[in-house]
Amino acid sequence: MRQIFFDTETTGLNPESGDRVVDIGCVEMLNRQLTGRHLHFYLNPERDMPEEAFRVHGLSEEFLADKPKFAEVVDELLDFLKGAELVIHNAAFDVGFINAELKRCGRPLLHEVVSSVLDTLLMARDMFPGKANSLDALCRRLEVDNSNRELHGAVKDAELLAEVYIRLTRGQDSLVIDEAGSGNGGQGGEQEMEAVDFALFNLPVLVPTAEELQAHEAVLADLDKASGGKCLWKPAEASAA
């Protein structure tokens, strides 16, 4: 599976009122292995930079003045994203801004280009209900080092999100933990498990002692009493005997 960890920085919170994208970061993962491929753009938003937004990401009008406009990089961006699953923290925000930029260029919207969008904020809320689930909070909870994240930056945040995602999903897709160099050149993908014939093994049978049987009966008696005579182990043992 090809996944792109995706993040943006903007001039504000609402693309419908004229806020624009100023920073795009993409980090590629293939079969749960980071490939080292990144795509990063600083963009000229063709408008002023509000002080509130500048305090978040530190990108000034002067710094962005000579950067390309979104329309100048849109083809490269869409080519990089094509067919991938986008993994985004608070996806509605970033997708809304990118779709607004795509509309201005007369290009297809994101859902027509990528295979799907996965929102890690929704994942985290399901896993940690009632707790803070910002990217910084998840980094602290999952022990991902974000010590050099003084300001928000699209590529840095996408890299942190990739680490957070791996820790959020470790073991959910398979009982086998992916490791570089594990039987397929470190390229990930499906792993074949050889069937084991347990008939070849001489498995020992441990017989309980009288004391253990007595303790077992006492536990069943307590369960039967607590359940009002509905303990299922007693009839099951009687029928097995």
Backbone as a ProteinNet text record, in pm:
[ID]
protein_1_A
[PRIMARY]
MRQIFFDTETTGLNPESGDRVVDIGCVEMLNRQLTGRHLHFYLNPERDMPEEAFRVHGLSEEFLADKPKFAEVVDELLDFLKGAELVIHNAAFDVGFINAELKRCGRPLLHEVVSSVLDTLLMARDMFPGKANSLDALCRRLEVDNSNRELHGAVKDAELLAEVYIRLTRGQDSLVIDEAGSGNGGQGGEQEMEAVDFALFNLPVLVPTAEELQAHEAVLADLDKASGGKCLWKPAEASAA
[TERTIARY]
83.5	0	87.7	53.1	126.4	46.2	110.6	46.4	129.9	61.4	126.8	80.1	173.3	142.8	148.3	40.7	15.8	-17.2	40.1	9.3	22	-53.4	-45.6	-34.1	18.2	8.7	-61	-134.9	-221.8	-213.8	-285.1	-290.6	-399.8	-480.6	-590	-669.4	-793.9	-874.7	-984.5	-1011	-1127.9	-1095.2	-1086.8	-1058	-1170.5	-1292.7	-1405.5	-1399.1	-1325	-1314.8	-1183.5	-1112.4	-991.9	-861	-862.1	-736.2	-677	-542.8	-473.1	-368.7	-325.7	-220.9	-84.7	5.9	139.4	250.8	215.9	318	251.9	311.2	259	372.9	347.1	446.9	389.2	462	418.8	534.5	504.1	604	548.6	626	576.7	612.6	514.2	535.8	482.4	559.2	518.9	522.3	405.8	395.8	455.7	417.9	457.8	607.6	674.2	815.4	832.6	890.6	919	1020.2	990.1	1076.9	1185.8	1170.8	1265.1	1221.8	1115.5	1064.7	975.2	1007.5	930.1	892.4	784.7	750.6	715.6	777.9	759.2	753.6	655.6	643.7	614.4	688.7	643.1	572.3	461.1	378.7	351.2	348.5	307.2	154.9	96.3	-49.1	-120.3	-43.9	-101.8	-192.6	-156.3	-230.1	-140.9	-190.6	-112.1	-107.4	-18.7	-7.5	-55.2	-169.9	-217	-118.4	-110.9	-17.9	-44.8	-172.7	-206.4	-147.2	-156.7	-101.9	50.1	110.6	257.2	311.6	240.3	287.3	284.6	199.6	189.9	303.9	328.1	426.1	548.7	547.3	665.7	696.1	600	621.8	569.6	659.9	623.1	589.9	524.1	495.8	625.4	727.7	855.2	919.2	916.7	976.1	902.9	770.9	691.7	676.8	723.6	699.3	755.3	871.5	932.3	905.6	815.7	785	679.8	671.6	573.8	431.3	340.4	198.1	146.7	34	-19.2	-38.3	-86.8	-111.9	15.6	130.1	257.1	308.7	257.8	306.2	197.7	75.9	-37.3	-16.4	44	63.5	159.1	267.2	363.8	300.8	220.3	154.8	58.2	-29.3	-127.7	-61.9	46.6	118	175.4	224.5	281.6	172.4	55.7	-51.7	-134.6	-127.9	-218.9	-220.4	-340.3	-360.3	-321	-265.9	-220.3	-332.6	-314.6	-399.5	-335.9	-412	-361.2	-389.5	-287.8	-303	-282.2	-387	-386.6	-443	-384	-437.2	-532.3	-659.8	-766.4	-783	-820.1	-822.9	-917.1	-1028.5	-1125.5	-1061	-971.1	-904.2	-818.1	-724.9	-630.3	-699.6	-791.7	-863.2	-945.8	-1010.2	-1087.6	-1003.4	-883.6	-796	-742.6	-698.2	-644.4	-753	-873.2	-982.1	-1016.1	-1008.6	-1033.2	-927.6	-800.6	-694.2	-714.2	-755.8	-778	-892.6	-996.2	-1108.4	-1061.5	-974.5	-925	-850.4	-788.3	-710	-792.4	-918.7	-999.9	-955.6	-898.6	-847.9	-941.9	-931.9	-1017.5	-989.4	-1092.6	-1077.1	-1000.5	-954.2	-865.3	-924.4	-1052.3	-1110.7	-1112	-1095.2	-1087.9	-945.5	-850.5	-708.8	-650.8	-681.3	-624.4	-719.9	-669.6	-755.8	-847.3	-798.2	-877.7	-806	-877.3	-819.6	-845.4	-739.2	-748.9	-720.2	-812.4	-797.9	-748.8	-623.9	-567.5	-626.4	-684.4	-750.6	-872.4	-949.5	-1065.1	-1019.8	-910.4	-855.7	-818.8	-748.9	-700.9	-817.8	-922.6	-1038.6	-1107.2	-1106.9	-1164.1	-1077.6	-945	-853	-835.4	-841.5	-818.1	-932.9	-1053.5	-1168.3	-1151	-1189.7	-1185	-1048.7	-948.7	-813.4	-775.2	-671.8	-620.4	-560.1	-594.5	-546.3	-485.7	-431.7	-355.1	-229.1	-160.9	-38.5	65.7	78.5	173.2	135.8	5.9	-39.1	-11.6	-33.7	-7	142.1	223.6	369.1	411.9	357.7	392.4	342.1	219.2	159	228.9	269.3	328	480.4	538.1	683.4	752.6	695.5	757.1	825.8	952.3	1031.2	990.1	928.3	893.1	958.9	1074.5	1140.3	1183	1203.3	1246.1	1129.8	1007.5	890.4	849.1	930.2	897.8	785.7	790.5	685.4	628.6	505.8	445.9	513.4	541.4	594.7	538.7	498.2	423.9	503.4	629.7	707.9	738.7	780.5	811.2	688.9	573.5	451.7	411.1	432.7	403.1	495.7	622.5	716.3	674.8	636.6	591.3	464.8	374.7	251	278.7	377.6	412	456.2	537.7	581.9	465	377.9	260.7	170.3	149.2	61.7	114.2	243.8	301.8	275.2	287.8	267	118.1	33.1	-110.7	-159.8	-98.2	-150.2	-63.7	41.1	130	51.1	56.1	-6.7	-152.8	-213.9	-355.5	-378.9	-285.5	-303.7	-257.9	-165	-107.3	-50.4	-43.3	22.2	172.5	220.7	364.2	406.8	503.1	550.9	642.5	613.7	698.3	836.7	938.7	1075.2	1151.9	1239.9	1323.2	1408.9	1414.9	1498.8	1438.8	1306.8	1247.2	1195.4	1285	1245.2	1206.1	1200.7	1164.7	1245	1367	1454.2	1418.6	1336.7	1301.9	1201	1131.7	1038.3	895.8	871.6	736.1	656.3	522.5	437	390.3	320	265.3	375	360	455.5	385.3	445.5	387.4	431.6	334.7	363	351.1	453.2	450.7	358.5	272.7	180.8	258.8	212.5	277.2	186	238.8	162.4	187.4	90.2	108.6	104.2	61.5	61.7	203.3	300.9	440.4	497.3	425.4	477.5	417.7	499.6	452.8	427.6	303.8	272	240.2	302.9	278	140.8	77.1	-50.5	-23.3	-54.8	-30.6	-155.8	-144.1	-257.1	-261.6	-378.5	-385.6	-374.4	-319.9	-311.8	-448	-463.2	-589.2	-618.9	-514.6	-533.5	-580	-524.2	-563.3	-707.3	-748.2	-885.7	-982.5	-943	-1028	-1043	-932.5	-937.4	-1024.2	-1015.1	-1095.3	-1244	-1279.7	-1419.7	-1471.1	-1385.4	-1426.4	-1455.3	-1371.7	-1393.7	-1524.7	-1552.4	-1676.6	-1797	-1784.4	-1894.4	-1923	-1817.8	-1836.1	-1902.5	-1859.7	-1918.7	-2066.1	-2096.1	-2233.7	-2323.3	-2270.7	-2347.9	-2368.6	-2261	-2270	-2362.7	-2374.8	-2457	-2597.6	-2629.1	-2762.5	-2785.1	-2684.1	-2697.2	-2681.4	-2621.5	-2607.9	-2464.9	-2381.8	-2243.7	-2244.9	-2183.5	-2187.6	-2080.3	-1980.3	-1870.1	-1915.9	-2004.5	-2046.1	-2117.3	-2224.7	-2286	-2191.9	-2101.1	-2005.1	-1912.9	-1865.7	-1777.4	-1851.8	-1980.8	-2058.8	-2078.3	-2107.7	-2129.6	-1999.8	-1885.6	-1756.6	-1720.6	-1761.8	-1731.1	-1817.4
-119.3	0	125.3	221.1	347.8	452.5	511.9	613.9	741.3	853.3	983.6	1054.8	1086.3	1165.7	1311.5	1383.2	1510.5	1618.3	1737.6	1849.1	1979.8	2080	2213.3	2318.1	2433.7	2554.8	2659.7	2748.5	2840.4	2981.7	3072.4	3210.3	3228	3127	3138.4	3010	3021.2	2902.1	2874.9	2968.1	2952.9	2980.8	2877	2899.7	2973.4	2963.4	3029.6	3181.3	3229.1	3374.1	3429.3	3348	3398.8	3352.9	3271.1	3218.9	3120.2	3115.5	3036.4	2944.9	2846	2752.9	2816.7	2805.4	2862.7	2758.3	2637.1	2535.1	2398.7	2311.8	2175.5	2077.4	1976.3	1873.4	1734.9	1651.3	1514	1419.1	1311.6	1209.6	1074.3	1001.2	876.2	755.2	663.9	535.1	425.7	320.2	208.5	81.8	16.7	-105.4	-86.6	24	57.2	82.1	112	148.9	287.7	382.1	513.6	498.9	559.9	544.4	651	758.1	869.3	972.9	947.4	1044.1	1146.4	1271.5	1382.9	1475.3	1548.4	1657.5	1777.3	1891	2007.9	2133.3	2217.6	2346.6	2455.6	2567.2	2693.3	2765.7	2832.9	2893	3040.4	3117.4	3257.2	3260.4	3307.7	3304.2	3416.6	3509.6	3621.9	3707.5	3716.8	3800.5	3825.4	3903.8	3934.4	3814.9	3821.1	3716.2	3771.5	3726.8	3774.2	3738.9	3823.7	3804.9	3673.8	3636.7	3513.5	3391.4	3388.9	3275.9	3276.3	3394.9	3404.6	3349.3	3372.8	3322.1	3169.1	3106.2	2960.2	2898.6	2948	2883	2966.4	3096.8	3179.3	3213	3196.4	3225.2	3365	3455.4	3595.1	3622.9	3736.1	3778.8	3794.2	3849.4	3872	3739.2	3640.5	3510.3	3442.3	3454.6	3383.6	3458.2	3583.2	3667	3607.9	3540.1	3486.1	3336.5	3280.6	3138.4	3115.5	2994.8	2969.1	2979.8	3006.8	3005.7	2862.2	2835.3	2699.1	2646.9	2730.2	2687.5	2641.7	2689.1	2652	2516.4	2464.3	2336	2229	2264.4	2173.3	2041.8	2046.7	1922.9	1828	1882.7	1799.7	1742.1	1822.2	1775.6	1661.2	1679.8	1577.3	1449.2	1463.2	1345.2	1264.8	1334.2	1267.5	1198.7	1261.2	1208.4	1101.1	1092.3	1008.1	862.7	813.9	674.4	636	728.8	696.8	717	658.2	690.1	807.5	915.5	1029.9	1007.3	1028.1	1018.7	1159.9	1214.5	1354.9	1365.8	1452.3	1478.9	1597.5	1573.2	1670.7	1694.4	1588.1	1587.8	1691.8	1719.4	1814.2	1950.2	1991.1	2121.1	2122.8	2028	2028.6	1999.4	1902.8	1869.6	1989.1	2058.6	2176.2	2283.2	2307.8	2408.7	2365.7	2239.4	2194.1	2192.5	2149	2149.7	2291.1	2387.8	2527.4	2573.8	2534.2	2570.4	2499.6	2373.5	2298.4	2358.7	2403.2	2467.3	2591.9	2670	2791	2759.5	2641.4	2600.9	2520.5	2493.4	2412.2	2267.7	2217.3	2079.1	1990.2	1856.9	1764.5	1774.9	1750.3	1755.1	1633.6	1639.8	1536.5	1396.7	1381.3	1246.9	1181.8	1263.4	1209.7	1169.1	1204.6	1180.6	1070.9	1075.5	978.7	860.8	752.4	635.3	653.7	721.2	742.6	842.6	888.9	980	920.9	907.6	855.6	969.3	993.5	1102	1044.6	1073.7	1020.7	1088	1206.3	1269.1	1186.5	1139.7	1055.2	922.2	866.1	743.1	762.4	871.3	896.7	918.8	986.3	1009.2	878.2	783.2	651.9	575	587.7	513.2	576.3	710.1	781.8	879.5	828.5	918.4	1005.2	1131	1222.3	1281.4	1245.5	1298.1	1395.1	1476.3	1564.4	1479.6	1509.6	1429.6	1514.3	1629.3	1706.7	1628.4	1670.4	1601.3	1607	1721.3	1731.9	1637.5	1630.2	1542.7	1396.9	1358.1	1219.7	1189.2	1286.3	1265.8	1238.3	1313.2	1290.7	1154	1120.6	996.2	874.2	883.9	769.5	775.5	872.7	885.5	906.1	997.1	1040.7	1174	1183.8	1303.4	1420.6	1521.7	1643.1	1765.4	1744.1	1850.1	1968.4	1946.2	2057.3	2117.4	2095.2	2151.5	2280.7	2384.8	2512.9	2582.4	2571.9	2626.2	2513.3	2532.3	2434.1	2443.3	2328.7	2322.3	2199.7	2210.3	2102.6	1972.6	1979.9	1857.1	1796.8	1879	1828.7	1763.2	1827.3	1771	1642	1633.3	1509.3	1396.8	1428.9	1327.6	1279.3	1373.3	1334.5	1249.9	1287.8	1212.7	1069.4	1050.4	914.5	830.1	886.4	812.5	783.5	881.8	863.1	753.8	756.8	658.2	516.2	497.8	364.3	313.4	401	358.1	338.3	415.9	398.8	266.6	223.8	107.8	-15.3	-11.9	-127.1	-249.6	-354	-479.3	-490.4	-384	-392.9	-464.5	-452.3	-514	-657.7	-693.6	-826.8	-862.8	-991.7	-1036.5	-1036.5	-1015.1	-1011.3	-866.7	-824.4	-686.7	-667.4	-562.5	-534.5	-494.5	-550.4	-512	-502.3	-402.7	-390.8	-514.5	-565.8	-681	-811.5	-819.3	-943.1	-1027	-1101.6	-1201.1	-1150.8	-1018	-968	-844	-841.6	-730	-601.1	-609	-486.3	-401.7	-459.3	-380	-389.6	-459.5	-472.1	-570.5	-551	-638.7	-757.7	-849.5	-965	-1064.1	-1128.7	-1229	-1363.2	-1466.2	-1598.8	-1671.7	-1733.1	-1807.2	-1956	-2031.3	-2174.9	-2244.3	-2333.6	-2407.4	-2503	-2516.1	-2603.3	-2721.6	-2844.4	-2964.5	-3001.2	-2970.5	-2994	-3143.3	-3228.3	-3372.5	-3426.5	-3349.6	-3392.8	-3372.3	-3295.7	-3263	-3357.1	-3398.5	-3478.2	-3382.6	-3333.2	-3230.6	-3294.7	-3249.7	-3308.9	-3268.8	-3358.9	-3331.1	-3319.5	-3203.8	-3179.4	-3215.5	-3311.4	-3356.7	-3273.7	-3216.4	-3133.8	-3219.6	-3157.6	-3224.9	-3218.4	-3294.1	-3292.5	-3153	-3082.3	-2946.7	-2851.5	-2867.3	-2780.5	-2808.3	-2937.1	-2970.6	-2911.7	-2917.4	-2862.2	-2711.2	-2644.6	-2499.7	-2464.6	-2546.6	-2525.5	-2538.8	-2640.5	-2660.9	-2543.6	-2491.1	-2377.6	-2254.8	-2230.9	-2117.2	-2134.1	-2256	-2280.8	-2261.7	-2304.1	-2287.4	-2139.4	-2059.9	-1915.8	-1852.7	-1893.4	-1841.8	-1880.5	-2004.6	-2052.5	-1974.1	-1944.8	-1869.4	-1725.3	-1664.1	-1524	-1506.6	-1609.9	-1598.7	-1652.5	-1688.2	-1741.2	-1877.4	-1962.3	-2097.3	-2107.9	-2003.8	-2003.5	-2029.3	-2078.9	-2109.3	-2219.6	-2193.6	-2288	-2395.7	-2375.3	-2471.4	-2606.3	-2599.9	-2723.6	-2819.6	-2775.6	-2868.9	-2910.7	-2821.1	-2856.9	-2966.6	-2957.5	-3060.2	-3191.4	-3180.6	-3302.4	-3376.3	-3299.9	-3365	-3422.1	-3357.7	-3407.4	-3536.3	-3546.4	-3667.9	-3782.8
0	0	0	-84.8	-89	-12.1	89.1	170.3	165.8	168.3	174.2	299.7	387.9	506.9	465	491.8	425	527.1	506.3	595.2	519.1	563.9	504.4	614.7	576.8	658.5	573.7	638.1	564.8	623.1	556.9	607.2	711.7	733	828.9	835.3	877.2	905.3	804.1	713.6	627.1	480.8	397.8	256.3	184.3	236.2	170.5	184.4	286	304.7	250.4	171.6	105.6	163.6	267.5	320.4	221.3	216.6	115.3	178.1	101.3	143.1	118.6	216.6	201.3	214.2	259	283.7	267.8	186.2	166.1	189.9	272.1	298.4	275.8	202.9	173.6	205.1	274.9	310.4	266.2	186.7	128.4	213.9	226	290.6	198.8	181.3	96.8	180.6	194.8	274.6	414.3	477.3	614.4	630.3	521.4	527.5	464.8	537.9	481.6	368.7	254.4	137.3	129.4	205.1	194.4	92	17.6	-81	-12	-33	20.8	-95.1	-77.8	-167.9	-80.6	-109.7	-23.1	-107.8	-79.6	-146.6	-44.8	-52.2	3.9	-109.8	-78.8	-183.5	-155.8	-261.5	-254.3	-249	-137.8	-124.8	-199.2	-256.2	-331.8	-244.2	-117	-22.4	98.5	194.7	313.1	408.5	505.6	606.7	740.6	791.1	921.8	1032.6	1131.6	1242.6	1315.9	1331.3	1402.2	1332.2	1199.8	1124	1128.1	1119.4	1123.4	1254.4	1365.1	1493.7	1498.5	1417.7	1415.4	1336.3	1214	1125.8	1092.9	1123.4	1102	957.4	867.6	725.5	694.8	660.9	639.9	493.6	468.9	331.5	252.7	317.8	248.3	207.3	297.4	266.4	151.9	147.3	47.6	-84.5	-88.8	-206.4	-335.3	-328.4	-451.3	-469.4	-388.8	-398.8	-507.9	-562.8	-669.3	-618	-710.4	-678.1	-690	-625.6	-625.8	-768.3	-857.2	-995	-1065.1	-1017.6	-1081.5	-1034.9	-923.6	-871.6	-870.6	-911.6	-897	-971.5	-1091.6	-1167.3	-1095.2	-1042.2	-969.6	-844	-775.4	-654.1	-684.5	-782.2	-814.3	-863.9	-936.6	-984.9	-868	-766.2	-649.1	-566.5	-557.9	-474	-543.4	-671.8	-749.6	-701.3	-670.6	-634.5	-493.2	-416.2	-280.6	-180.1	-61.5	52.1	125.5	143.1	218.2	365.9	448.2	593.3	648.2	709.9	750.5	891.9	971.9	1105.7	1096	1125.1	1103.1	953.1	884.3	737.9	679.8	745.4	690.6	663.8	751.5	735.5	609.9	598.9	487	354.3	354.6	231	184.2	277.1	240.3	173.4	227.8	169.1	33	21.5	-107.2	-213.5	-178	-275.4	-321.7	-229.6	-269	-368.6	-345.7	-439.7	-574.4	-569.7	-694.1	-775.4	-707	-776.9	-850.8	-787.8	-852.1	-981	-984.3	-1102	-1202.2	-1168.6	-1256.1	-1262.4	-1153	-1148.2	-1067.7	-1086.3	-1009.7	-861.1	-781.4	-636.4	-587.1	-463.1	-409.8	-418.4	-386.4	-384.1	-521.9	-627.7	-763.4	-800.1	-717.8	-748.1	-660.1	-531.5	-436.8	-419.5	-361.2	-340.3	-220	-115.9	5.6	94.3	197.8	296.9	434.9	514	650	747.5	839.2	936.9	1069.8	1104.1	1228.1	1352	1336.5	1451	1492.5	1395.8	1427.2	1486.2	1431.7	1487.8	1634	1662.6	1799	1894.4	1848.1	1935.3	1971	1877.5	1907.4	2006.6	1991.7	2077.2	2214.7	2220.1	2345.3	2372.6	2393.8	2413.6	2538	2521.7	2635.3	2662.7	2581.6	2602.9	2490.4	2515.9	2411.6	2300.2	2174.7	2062.9	1951.6	1988.8	1892.2	1854.8	1749.9	1709.5	1820.5	1886.7	1998.1	2112.1	2143.8	2252.4	2219.4	2094.1	2054	2056.6	2017.7	2024.5	2168	2261.9	2402.9	2448.9	2414.3	2462.2	2403	2276.2	2206.2	2203	2274.4	2288	2153.6	2073.9	1948.5	1976.1	1943	1974.4	1885.3	1943.9	1870.3	1933.2	1994	2070.5	1983.1	1852.8	1766.6	1689	1736.7	1669.6	1738.8	1723.4	1785	1707.1	1573.6	1488	1403.5	1358	1268.8	1131.8	1072.5	937.1	870.3	742.5	678.7	670.4	626.7	613	749.8	843.8	977.6	1039.5	1026.1	1084.6	1014.5	883.5	811.4	856.1	881.6	931.6	1070.9	1158.8	1292.3	1284.4	1193.4	1178	1133.6	1046.4	1003	1122.2	1210.6	1329.6	1423.3	1440.8	1526.1	1468.1	1338.4	1273.5	1292.2	1274.4	1291.5	1432.4	1531.8	1670.2	1701.2	1636.2	1655.3	1597.7	1489.3	1415.2	1429.8	1507.2	1522.8	1567.4	1486.4	1522.7	1485.9	1431.5	1398.3	1266	1172.1	1041.4	1038.5	1127.7	1121.3	1256.6	1284.9	1407	1390.6	1268	1240.8	1231.6	1313.3	1311.9	1193	1112.1	997.1	1042.2	980.1	1009.7	879.2	869.6	750.6	737.4	614.2	586.9	630.2	649.2	698	582.1	518.7	422.4	286.7	264.4	132.3	98.1	144.7	110.1	178.3	285.7	358.1	285.6	184.2	107	158	270.1	323.3	240.6	234.9	157.2	238.5	170.1	238.7	273.1	385.9	428.9	437.2	380	382.2	509	576.6	698.3	668.6	698.7	674	774.7	721.3	808.5	898.6	1020.9	1119	1147.6	1133.4	1164	1310.3	1396.5	1539.2	1574.6	1479.6	1504.9	1519.6	1468.8	1478.5	1618.9	1701.8	1834.1	1939.1	2033.1	2145.5	2262.3	2268.3	2366.8	2501.4	2608.1	2740	2793.3	2866.4	2932.1	3081.5	3136.2	3278.6	3357.1	3447.7	3528.6	3656.5	3690.2	3811.3	3937.2	4038.7	4169	4236.5	4345.1	4420.5	4473.7	4517.6	4570.2	4458.7	4341.1	4228.9	4186.9	4185.4	4152.5	4254.6	4381.4	4486.6	4471.4	4439.9	4420.2	4299.4	4194.1	4074.2	4105.8	4180.8	4219.6	4303.2	4387.5	4472	4387	4283.5	4193.5	4118.2	4067.6	3995.9	4086.9	4211	4306.6	4330.3	4342.1	4360.3	4238.4	4117.2	3994.7	3984.4	4021.2	4013.7	4109.1	4227.7	4325.4	4279.4	4225.9	4182.9	4063.3	3978.7	3858.3	3877.7	4000.8	4026.7	3964.7	3968.9	3915.3	3765.5	3701.7	3556.6	3510.1	3596.3	3556	3450.1	3333.8	3222.4	3231.9	3316.8	3322.2	3383.1	3483	3550.1	3454.4	3381.3	3286.3	3175.7	3136	3031	3078.7	3203.9	3258.3	3277.1	3316.1	3337	3205.9	3097.6	2968.1	2912.2	2940.2	2892.1	2964.2	3090.5	3167.8	3116.5
[MASK]
+++++++++++++++++++++++++++++++++++++++++++++++++++++++++++++++++++++++++++++++++++++++++++++++++++++++++++++++++++++++++++++++++++++++++++++++++++++++++++++++++++++++++++++++++++++++++++++++++++++++++++++++++++++++++++++++++++++++++++++++++

